Amino acid sequence: MNLPQRGTPDFMLLLTTFILVCFGLAMVFSASSMTSAYSYGDPWHYAKRQAIAILLGAAGMLFCMNVHYNTLKKWVFPLLLISFALLFAVAMVGTGPNGVRSWFSFGPFVFQPTELAKLAVILYLSSIISKKKEKFRDFQKGLLPALLVIGFMAAIIMLQPDLGSCAILLFGAIIVITVGGANLKHLFGLGAVAVCLAVFAIGLFLLKHPDFDSYRLERFTSYMNPWSDPTGSGYHLIQSLYAFGHGGFWGAGFGKSIQKLHYLPEAHNDFIFAIIAEELGFFGSALFVLAYLFLIWRGVIIALRCSDTFGTLVGVGIMGMISVQAVINIGGVSGAIPLTGVTLPLISYGGSSMLVTLVSIGILLGISRENNLESKEKKRS
């Protein structure tokens, strides 16, 4: 039996992913060891669970990098339907902190459907855009059906409510739609209308329900002056900024963070970049950000080199989603933008995020294999 010929995966993307995942696992251990020892009697508790997620994600990555990316078109609508069903279910019966229903709990393990939904949206948009081609520029036949699907999914996510994941999904979708050749006039017009309607709806709702979840709203806006409520809505950001200040230029040293000692909540999760800054300082943080930027740059290069529209859009969408999530996480932790509570891909503790991110990078590695095979065949001819 003659197996289809495949090219080699992009070594630099694979190596950078491996380095970041190993670095993230080390930082999860450092950030969580004291909390794990106190709560579970085992300083390796969170690190071991993260290692399991990494192994599962690596298996998914190896599988996807050995499947031709065009095969993914067959999975688009089943994956989209599964995502819708899971999002509906988790919004009704899910669990999570502070009244948020984002997870399904299976004993010691949890699954967050929004992570799967992000990938499903990328594949869906890439599939319909590559199929419709120039027709996608038509508003009624091209853009509108896609926007209805995205808007419906975003609305379900907000039922949880999960503003951070909703923002990541919407920005990632906008990136794919823009690269896919949508009419920019349509996008700008719809964006302006959406912003006005959202502001009006939120303002009207808050006027009628002035006591509704005021803490979450205050936490969202407290980044402008967290010291106005240092023990309440501004507490998380203030502790994060203390971590940045303590780290200085060279850092306090690996494992020597003070803020992880029950001062900074979720130090191994949403605020892991603050622990990186505290233990490794500005210099270490800068090296980490450069490595992250290299990963994103390499992924975008692979996507743009793909001769197939579907492959290009999938690759750009995956890197766009990872980039947006990283910007939201780092920006929130550093006080540049409001805190929304999202993980830092490949670094933060979180099994669902790690699994889906590694699978997504596996798809990109599969695209790189086809790119390298085409390049090799061109040289032969």
C-alpha positions as a Markdown table, in Angstrom:
| # | Residue | x | y | z |
|---|---|---|---|---|
| 1 | Met | 0.0 | 0.0 | 0.0 |
| 2 | Asn | 1.4 | 3.4 | -1.0 |
| 3 | Leu | 1.0 | 6.0 | 1.7 |
| 4 | Pro | 0.6 | 9.6 | 0.7 |
| 5 | Gln | 3.8 | 11.5 | 0.7 |
| 6 | Arg | 4.2 | 14.1 | 3.4 |
| 7 | Gly | 6.7 | 16.9 | 4.0 |
| 8 | Thr | 8.5 | 17.6 | 7.3 |
| 9 | Pro | 6.8 | 19.7 | 10.0 |
| 10 | Asp | 8.2 | 23.2 | 10.7 |
| 11 | Phe | 11.1 | 22.5 | 13.2 |
| 12 | Met | 11.2 | 26.0 | 14.6 |
| 13 | Leu | 7.5 | 26.1 | 15.4 |
| 14 | Leu | 7.7 | 22.7 | 17.0 |
| 15 | Leu | 10.8 | 23.6 | 19.0 |
| 16 | Thr | 9.4 | 26.9 | 20.2 |
| 17 | Thr | 6.2 | 25.2 | 21.3 |
| 18 | Phe | 8.1 | 22.6 | 23.2 |
| 19 | Ile | 10.2 | 25.3 | 25.0 |
| 20 | Leu | 7.2 | 27.4 | 26.0 |
| 21 | Val | 5.3 | 24.4 | 27.2 |
| 22 | Cys | 8.2 | 23.2 | 29.4 |
| 23 | Phe | 8.7 | 26.8 | 30.7 |
| 24 | Gly | 5.0 | 27.1 | 31.4 |
| 25 | Leu | 5.0 | 23.8 | 33.4 |
| 26 | Ala | 8.0 | 25.0 | 35.4 |
| 27 | Met | 6.3 | 28.3 | 36.2 |
| 28 | Val | 3.0 | 26.5 | 37.1 |
| 29 | Phe | 5.0 | 24.5 | 39.7 |
| 30 | Ser | 6.7 | 27.5 | 41.0 |
| 31 | Ala | 3.5 | 29.6 | 41.2 |
| 32 | Ser | 1.4 | 26.8 | 42.7 |
| 33 | Ser | 3.7 | 24.8 | 44.9 |
| 34 | Met | 2.9 | 26.6 | 48.2 |
| 35 | Thr | -0.8 | 26.7 | 47.5 |
| 36 | Ser | -0.8 | 23.0 | 46.5 |
| 37 | Ala | 1.1 | 22.0 | 49.6 |
| 38 | Tyr | -1.3 | 24.0 | 51.8 |
| 39 | Ser | -4.5 | 22.8 | 50.2 |
| 40 | Tyr | -3.6 | 19.3 | 49.1 |
| 41 | Gly | -0.5 | 18.3 | 51.0 |
| 42 | Asp | 1.3 | 17.9 | 47.7 |
| 43 | Pro | 3.4 | 20.8 | 46.2 |
| 44 | Trp | 3.2 | 19.0 | 42.8 |
| 45 | His | -0.6 | 18.8 | 42.7 |
| 46 | Tyr | -1.3 | 21.4 | 40.0 |
| 47 | Ala | 1.9 | 20.6 | 38.1 |
| 48 | Lys | 1.0 | 17.0 | 37.8 |
| 49 | Arg | -2.4 | 17.8 | 36.5 |
| 50 | Gln | -0.9 | 20.3 | 34.0 |
| 51 | Ala | 1.5 | 17.6 | 32.9 |
| 52 | Ile | -1.4 | 15.2 | 32.1 |
| 53 | Ala | -3.0 | 18.0 | 30.0 |
| 54 | Ile | 0.3 | 18.5 | 28.2 |
| 55 | Leu | 0.5 | 14.8 | 27.4 |
| 56 | Leu | -3.0 | 14.7 | 26.1 |
| 57 | Gly | -2.5 | 17.9 | 24.1 |
| 58 | Ala | 0.8 | 16.5 | 22.7 |
| 59 | Ala | -1.1 | 13.3 | 21.5 |
| 60 | Gly | -3.7 | 15.5 | 19.8 |
| 61 | Met | -1.0 | 17.7 | 18.3 |
| 62 | Leu | 0.8 | 14.6 | 16.8 |
| 63 | Phe | -2.5 | 13.3 | 15.4 |
| 64 | Cys | -3.4 | 16.7 | 13.8 |
| 65 | Met | 0.0 | 17.2 | 12.3 |
| 66 | Asn | -0.3 | 13.8 | 10.6 |
| 67 | Val | -3.7 | 14.6 | 9.1 |
| 68 | His | -4.0 | 16.7 | 5.9 |
| 69 | Tyr | -5.6 | 20.0 | 6.9 |
| 70 | Asn | -8.3 | 19.7 | 4.2 |
| 71 | Thr | -9.6 | 16.7 | 6.1 |
| 72 | Leu | -10.7 | 19.2 | 8.7 |
| 73 | Lys | -13.5 | 20.4 | 6.4 |
| 74 | Lys | -15.4 | 17.2 | 7.2 |
| 75 | Trp | -15.3 | 18.0 | 10.9 |
| 76 | Val | -16.4 | 21.6 | 10.7 |
| 77 | Phe | -20.1 | 21.4 | 11.2 |
| 78 | Pro | -20.1 | 18.4 | 13.6 |
| 79 | Leu | -17.6 | 20.4 | 15.7 |
| 80 | Leu | -19.7 | 23.5 | 15.5 |
| 81 | Leu | -22.8 | 21.7 | 16.6 |
| 82 | Ile | -21.0 | 20.0 | 19.5 |
| 83 | Ser | -19.7 | 23.4 | 20.6 |
| 84 | Phe | -23.1 | 24.9 | 20.5 |
| 85 | Ala | -24.6 | 22.0 | 22.5 |
| 86 | Leu | -21.8 | 22.1 | 25.1 |
| 87 | Leu | -22.0 | 25.9 | 25.5 |
| 88 | Phe | -25.8 | 25.7 | 26.1 |
| 89 | Ala | -25.3 | 22.9 | 28.6 |
| 90 | Val | -22.5 | 24.6 | 30.5 |
| 91 | Ala | -24.5 | 27.9 | 30.7 |
| 92 | Met | -27.3 | 26.0 | 32.3 |
| 93 | Val | -25.6 | 23.4 | 34.6 |
| 94 | Gly | -21.9 | 24.3 | 34.5 |
| 95 | Thr | -19.7 | 25.3 | 37.5 |
| 96 | Gly | -17.1 | 27.9 | 38.1 |
| 97 | Pro | -16.0 | 30.6 | 40.5 |
| 98 | Asn | -18.0 | 33.7 | 41.5 |
| 99 | Gly | -21.2 | 32.6 | 40.0 |
| 100 | Val | -19.7 | 32.0 | 36.5 |
| 101 | Arg | -20.8 | 28.8 | 34.8 |
| 102 | Ser | -17.9 | 28.0 | 32.5 |
| 103 | Trp | -16.8 | 24.4 | 33.3 |
| 104 | Phe | -18.0 | 20.9 | 33.4 |
| 105 | Ser | -16.6 | 19.1 | 36.4 |
| 106 | Phe | -15.6 | 15.4 | 36.2 |
| 107 | Gly | -14.3 | 14.6 | 39.6 |
| 108 | Pro | -10.9 | 16.3 | 39.9 |
| 109 | Phe | -10.9 | 17.3 | 36.2 |
| 110 | Val | -12.8 | 20.1 | 34.5 |
| 111 | Phe | -13.5 | 21.0 | 30.8 |
| 112 | Gln | -14.2 | 24.5 | 29.5 |
| 113 | Pro | -16.3 | 24.3 | 26.2 |
| 114 | Thr | -15.4 | 27.9 | 25.2 |
| 115 | Glu | -11.9 | 26.6 | 24.3 |
| 116 | Leu | -13.3 | 24.2 | 21.8 |
| 117 | Ala | -15.7 | 26.8 | 20.5 |
| 118 | Lys | -12.8 | 29.1 | 19.6 |
| 119 | Leu | -11.3 | 26.5 | 17.4 |
| 120 | Ala | -14.7 | 25.5 | 15.9 |
| 121 | Val | -15.3 | 29.1 | 14.9 |
| 122 | Ile | -11.9 | 29.4 | 13.2 |
| 123 | Leu | -12.6 | 26.2 | 11.2 |
| 124 | Tyr | -16.1 | 27.2 | 10.3 |
| 125 | Leu | -15.2 | 30.7 | 9.0 |
| 126 | Ser | -12.2 | 29.3 | 7.1 |
| 127 | Ser | -14.4 | 26.7 | 5.5 |
| 128 | Ile | -17.2 | 28.9 | 4.3 |
| 129 | Ile | -14.9 | 31.7 | 3.2 |
| 130 | Ser | -12.7 | 29.4 | 1.1 |
| 131 | Lys | -15.9 | 27.8 | -0.3 |
| 132 | Lys | -17.7 | 31.1 | -1.2 |
| 133 | Lys | -14.6 | 33.0 | -2.3 |
| 134 | Glu | -15.6 | 36.3 | -3.9 |
| 135 | Lys | -19.3 | 35.7 | -3.0 |
| 136 | Phe | -18.2 | 36.2 | 0.6 |
| 137 | Arg | -17.9 | 40.0 | -0.1 |
| 138 | Asp | -21.6 | 40.1 | -0.6 |
| 139 | Phe | -23.3 | 41.1 | 2.6 |
| 140 | Gln | -26.5 | 39.0 | 2.5 |
| 141 | Lys | -25.1 | 35.9 | 1.0 |
| 142 | Gly | -21.6 | 35.9 | 2.4 |
| 143 | Leu | -20.9 | 38.0 | 5.6 |
| 144 | Leu | -24.4 | 38.0 | 7.3 |
| 145 | Pro | -24.8 | 34.2 | 7.7 |
| 146 | Ala | -21.3 | 34.0 | 9.3 |
| 147 | Leu | -22.0 | 36.9 | 11.6 |
| 148 | Leu | -25.3 | 35.3 | 12.8 |
| 149 | Val | -23.4 | 32.1 | 13.7 |
| 150 | Ile | -20.7 | 34.1 | 15.5 |
| 151 | Gly | -23.1 | 36.4 | 17.3 |
| 152 | Phe | -25.3 | 33.5 | 18.4 |
| 153 | Met | -22.2 | 31.7 | 19.9 |
| 154 | Ala | -21.0 | 34.9 | 21.5 |
| 155 | Ala | -24.4 | 35.4 | 23.1 |
| 156 | Ile | -24.4 | 31.9 | 24.6 |
| 157 | Ile | -20.9 | 32.5 | 26.0 |
| 158 | Met | -22.1 | 35.7 | 27.7 |
| 159 | Leu | -24.8 | 33.6 | 29.4 |
| 160 | Gln | -22.1 | 32.1 | 31.5 |
| 161 | Pro | -21.0 | 35.0 | 31.7 |
| 162 | Asp | -17.5 | 35.0 | 30.3 |
| 163 | Leu | -16.5 | 38.3 | 28.8 |
| 164 | Gly | -12.9 | 37.4 | 28.3 |
| 165 | Ser | -13.6 | 34.3 | 26.2 |
| 166 | Cys | -16.3 | 36.2 | 24.3 |
| 167 | Ala | -13.9 | 39.0 | 23.4 |
| 168 | Ile | -11.2 | 36.5 | 22.2 |
| 169 | Leu | -13.7 | 34.6 | 20.1 |
| 170 | Leu | -15.0 | 37.8 | 18.5 |
| 171 | Phe | -11.6 | 39.3 | 17.8 |
| 172 | Gly | -10.3 | 36.0 | 16.4 |
| 173 | Ala | -13.4 | 35.8 | 14.1 |
| 174 | Ile | -12.8 | 39.4 | 12.9 |
| 175 | Ile | -9.2 | 38.6 | 12.0 |
| 176 | Val | -10.3 | 35.6 | 9.9 |
| 177 | Ile | -13.1 | 37.5 | 8.3 |
| 178 | Thr | -10.8 | 40.5 | 7.4 |
| 179 | Val | -8.0 | 38.3 | 6.0 |
| 180 | Gly | -10.7 | 36.3 | 4.1 |
| 181 | Gly | -11.5 | 39.4 | 2.1 |
| 182 | Ala | -14.7 | 40.8 | 3.6 |
| 183 | Asn | -15.8 | 44.2 | 2.6 |
| 184 | Leu | -14.3 | 46.6 | 5.2 |
| 185 | Lys | -17.1 | 49.0 | 4.8 |
| 186 | His | -19.5 | 46.4 | 6.0 |
| 187 | Leu | -17.3 | 45.5 | 9.0 |
| 188 | Phe | -16.8 | 49.1 | 10.1 |
| 189 | Gly | -20.5 | 49.9 | 9.7 |
| 190 | Leu | -21.6 | 46.8 | 11.6 |
| 191 | Gly | -18.9 | 47.5 | 14.3 |
| 192 | Ala | -20.1 | 51.0 | 14.9 |
| 193 | Val | -23.7 | 49.9 | 15.1 |
| 194 | Ala | -22.8 | 47.0 | 17.5 |
| 195 | Val | -20.8 | 49.3 | 19.8 |
| 196 | Cys | -23.7 | 51.8 | 20.0 |
| 197 | Leu | -26.3 | 49.1 | 20.7 |
| 198 | Ala | -24.1 | 47.4 | 23.3 |
| 199 | Val | -23.4 | 50.7 | 25.2 |
| 200 | Phe | -27.1 | 51.6 | 25.1 |
| 201 | Ala | -28.2 | 48.1 | 26.2 |
| 202 | Ile | -25.7 | 47.9 | 29.0 |
| 203 | Gly | -26.6 | 51.4 | 30.2 |
| 204 | Leu | -30.3 | 50.7 | 30.1 |
| 205 | Phe | -29.8 | 47.4 | 32.0 |
| 206 | Leu | -27.7 | 49.0 | 34.7 |
| 207 | Leu | -30.2 | 51.8 | 35.2 |
| 208 | Lys | -33.0 | 49.3 | 35.7 |
| 209 | His | -30.8 | 47.0 | 37.8 |
| 210 | Pro | -28.3 | 49.3 | 39.7 |
| 211 | Asp | -27.2 | 46.5 | 42.1 |
| 212 | Phe | -26.5 | 43.9 | 39.4 |
| 213 | Asp | -23.1 | 42.3 | 39.9 |
| 214 | Ser | -21.5 | 45.6 | 40.8 |
| 215 | Tyr | -18.3 | 43.9 | 42.0 |
| 216 | Arg | -17.6 | 42.4 | 38.5 |
| 217 | Leu | -18.3 | 45.8 | 36.8 |
| 218 | Glu | -16.0 | 47.6 | 39.4 |
| 219 | Arg | -13.3 | 45.0 | 38.8 |
| 220 | Phe | -13.5 | 45.6 | 35.1 |
| 221 | Thr | -13.1 | 49.3 | 35.5 |
| 222 | Ser | -10.7 | 49.4 | 38.4 |
| 223 | Tyr | -7.6 | 49.2 | 36.2 |
| 224 | Met | -7.8 | 52.9 | 35.8 |
| 225 | Asn | -7.3 | 53.5 | 39.5 |
| 226 | Pro | -7.1 | 50.2 | 41.5 |
| 227 | Trp | -6.0 | 52.0 | 44.7 |
| 228 | Ser | -9.5 | 53.6 | 44.9 |
| 229 | Asp | -10.6 | 50.2 | 46.3 |
| 230 | Pro | -7.4 | 48.4 | 47.4 |
| 231 | Thr | -9.2 | 45.6 | 49.3 |
| 232 | Gly | -12.0 | 45.1 | 46.9 |
| 233 | Ser | -12.2 | 45.5 | 43.1 |
| 234 | Gly | -8.6 | 46.7 | 42.8 |
| 235 | Tyr | -7.0 | 44.0 | 45.0 |
| 236 | His | -6.0 | 41.6 | 42.2 |
| 237 | Leu | -4.3 | 44.3 | 40.1 |
| 238 | Ile | -2.5 | 45.9 | 43.0 |
| 239 | Gln | -1.0 | 42.6 | 44.1 |
| 240 | Ser | 0.0 | 41.9 | 40.4 |
| 241 | Leu | 1.7 | 45.3 | 40.2 |
| 242 | Tyr | 3.5 | 44.6 | 43.5 |
| 243 | Ala | 4.9 | 41.4 | 41.8 |
| 244 | Phe | 6.2 | 43.5 | 38.9 |
| 245 | Gly | 7.8 | 45.9 | 41.2 |
| 246 | His | 9.4 | 43.3 | 43.4 |
| 247 | Gly | 10.9 | 41.6 | 40.3 |
| 248 | Gly | 12.8 | 44.7 | 39.1 |
| 249 | Phe | 15.1 | 44.2 | 36.2 |
| 250 | Trp | 16.7 | 40.8 | 37.1 |
| 251 | Gly | 14.0 | 39.2 | 39.2 |
| 252 | Ala | 13.8 | 37.8 | 42.7 |
| 253 | Gly | 14.9 | 34.3 | 41.4 |
| 254 | Phe | 13.0 | 31.2 | 40.3 |
| 255 | Gly | 10.7 | 30.0 | 43.1 |
| 256 | Lys | 11.3 | 33.1 | 45.2 |
| 257 | Ser | 8.1 | 35.0 | 44.5 |
| 258 | Ile | 6.4 | 36.6 | 47.5 |
| 259 | Gln | 3.1 | 37.3 | 45.8 |
| 260 | Lys | 2.3 | 33.7 | 45.2 |
| 261 | Leu | 2.2 | 33.1 | 49.0 |
| 262 | His | -1.6 | 33.7 | 49.2 |
| 263 | Tyr | -1.3 | 37.4 | 48.3 |
| 264 | Leu | -2.1 | 37.0 | 44.6 |
| 265 | Pro | -5.1 | 34.8 | 43.8 |
| 266 | Glu | -4.9 | 32.5 | 40.8 |
| 267 | Ala | -1.1 | 33.0 | 40.7 |
| 268 | His | -0.7 | 29.8 | 38.6 |
| 269 | Asn | -3.6 | 30.6 | 36.3 |
| 270 | Asp | -4.7 | 34.1 | 35.2 |
| 271 | Phe | -1.8 | 35.9 | 36.9 |
| 272 | Ile | 1.1 | 33.6 | 36.0 |
| 273 | Phe | 2.8 | 36.4 | 34.0 |
| 274 | Ala | 3.0 | 38.5 | 37.1 |
| 275 | Ile | 4.9 | 35.6 | 38.8 |
| 276 | Ile | 7.2 | 35.4 | 35.7 |
| 277 | Ala | 7.9 | 39.1 | 36.1 |
| 278 | Glu | 8.5 | 38.8 | 39.8 |
| 279 | Glu | 10.8 | 35.8 | 39.7 |
| 280 | Leu | 12.6 | 36.5 | 36.4 |
| 281 | Gly | 12.4 | 40.3 | 36.3 |
| 282 | Phe | 12.1 | 42.6 | 33.3 |
| 283 | Phe | 14.9 | 40.8 | 31.5 |
| 284 | Gly | 13.4 | 37.3 | 31.8 |
| 285 | Ser | 9.9 | 38.6 | 31.0 |
| 286 | Ala | 11.3 | 40.3 | 27.9 |
| 287 | Leu | 12.9 | 37.1 | 26.7 |
| 288 | Phe | 9.7 | 35.2 | 27.3 |
| 289 | Val | 7.7 | 37.8 | 25.3 |
| 290 | Leu | 10.2 | 37.6 | 22.5 |
| 291 | Ala | 9.9 | 33.8 | 22.4 |
| 292 | Tyr | 6.1 | 34.2 | 22.3 |
| 293 | Leu | 6.3 | 36.7 | 19.5 |
| 294 | Phe | 8.6 | 34.3 | 17.6 |
| 295 | Leu | 6.0 | 31.5 | 18.0 |
| 296 | Ile | 3.3 | 33.8 | 16.6 |
| 297 | Trp | 5.5 | 35.1 | 13.8 |
| 298 | Arg | 6.4 | 31.6 | 12.8 |
| 299 | Gly | 2.8 | 30.5 | 12.7 |
| 300 | Val | 1.7 | 33.4 | 10.6 |
| 301 | Ile | 4.6 | 32.8 | 8.1 |
| 302 | Ile | 3.4 | 29.1 | 7.8 |
| 303 | Ala | -0.1 | 30.2 | 7.2 |
| 304 | Leu | 0.8 | 32.8 | 4.6 |
| 305 | Arg | 3.0 | 30.3 | 2.7 |
| 306 | Cys | 0.1 | 27.9 | 2.3 |
| 307 | Ser | -1.2 | 27.9 | -1.3 |
| 308 | Asp | -4.7 | 26.9 | -0.2 |
| 309 | Thr | -7.1 | 29.6 | 1.1 |
| 310 | Phe | -8.6 | 27.3 | 3.7 |
| 311 | Gly | -5.1 | 26.4 | 5.1 |
| 312 | Thr | -4.1 | 30.1 | 5.2 |
| 313 | Leu | -7.3 | 31.2 | 7.0 |
| 314 | Val | -7.1 | 28.4 | 9.5 |
| 315 | Gly | -3.4 | 29.2 | 10.3 |
| 316 | Val | -4.0 | 33.0 | 10.6 |
| 317 | Gly | -7.1 | 32.3 | 12.7 |
| 318 | Ile | -5.2 | 30.0 | 15.1 |
| 319 | Met | -2.4 | 32.5 | 15.5 |
| 320 | Gly | -4.8 | 35.4 | 15.8 |
| 321 | Met | -6.7 | 33.7 | 18.6 |
| 322 | Ile | -3.6 | 32.9 | 20.5 |
| 323 | Ser | -2.2 | 36.4 | 20.0 |
| 324 | Val | -5.5 | 38.1 | 21.2 |
| 325 | Gln | -5.7 | 35.9 | 24.2 |
| 326 | Ala | -2.0 | 36.6 | 25.1 |
| 327 | Val | -2.5 | 40.4 | 24.7 |
| 328 | Ile | -5.7 | 40.3 | 26.9 |
| 329 | Asn | -3.9 | 38.3 | 29.6 |
| 330 | Ile | -0.7 | 40.2 | 29.7 |
| 331 | Gly | -2.4 | 43.6 | 29.3 |
| 332 | Gly | -4.8 | 42.8 | 32.1 |
| 333 | Val | -2.1 | 41.6 | 34.5 |
| 334 | Ser | 0.1 | 44.6 | 33.8 |
| 335 | Gly | -2.8 | 47.1 | 34.2 |
| 336 | Ala | -2.8 | 48.2 | 30.6 |
| 337 | Ile | -6.4 | 47.0 | 29.9 |
| 338 | Pro | -9.2 | 45.8 | 32.2 |
| 339 | Leu | -8.9 | 42.4 | 33.9 |
| 340 | Thr | -11.1 | 39.8 | 32.3 |
| 341 | Gly | -9.6 | 36.6 | 33.7 |
| 342 | Val | -8.3 | 34.6 | 30.8 |
| 343 | Thr | -5.3 | 32.2 | 30.7 |
| 344 | Leu | -2.0 | 32.7 | 29.0 |
| 345 | Pro | -1.9 | 30.1 | 26.2 |
| 346 | Leu | 0.8 | 27.3 | 26.7 |
| 347 | Ile | 1.8 | 28.8 | 30.0 |
| 348 | Ser | -1.1 | 29.1 | 32.5 |
| 349 | Tyr | -2.5 | 26.3 | 34.4 |
| 350 | Gly | -5.6 | 25.0 | 32.6 |
| 351 | Gly | -6.2 | 21.7 | 30.9 |
| 352 | Ser | -8.8 | 22.7 | 28.4 |
| 353 | Ser | -6.7 | 25.7 | 27.2 |
| 354 | Met | -3.5 | 23.6 | 26.9 |
| 355 | Leu | -5.3 | 20.7 | 25.1 |
| 356 | Val | -7.0 | 22.9 | 22.5 |
| 357 | Thr | -3.9 | 25.2 | 22.0 |
| 358 | Leu | -1.6 | 22.2 | 21.3 |
| 359 | Val | -4.2 | 20.6 | 19.0 |
| 360 | Ser | -4.4 | 24.0 | 17.1 |
| 361 | Ile | -0.6 | 24.2 | 16.8 |
| 362 | Gly | -0.7 | 20.6 | 15.5 |
| 363 | Ile | -3.0 | 21.7 | 12.7 |
| 364 | Leu | -0.5 | 24.5 | 11.9 |
| 365 | Leu | 2.3 | 21.9 | 11.9 |
| 366 | Gly | 0.3 | 19.8 | 9.4 |
| 367 | Ile | -0.1 | 22.9 | 7.2 |
| 368 | Ser | 3.7 | 23.3 | 7.3 |
| 369 | Arg | 4.2 | 19.8 | 6.2 |
| 370 | Glu | 2.2 | 20.4 | 3.1 |
| 371 | Asn | 4.1 | 23.7 | 2.5 |
| 372 | Asn | 7.4 | 21.9 | 2.7 |
| 373 | Leu | 6.3 | 19.1 | 0.4 |
| 374 | Glu | 5.1 | 21.6 | -2.2 |
| 375 | Ser | 8.4 | 23.5 | -1.9 |
| 376 | Lys | 10.4 | 20.3 | -2.3 |
| 377 | Glu | 8.4 | 19.2 | -5.4 |
| 378 | Lys | 8.9 | 22.7 | -7.0 |
| 379 | Lys | 12.7 | 22.3 | -6.5 |
| 380 | Arg | 12.6 | 18.9 | -8.2 |
| 381 | Ser | 10.7 | 20.2 | -11.2 |
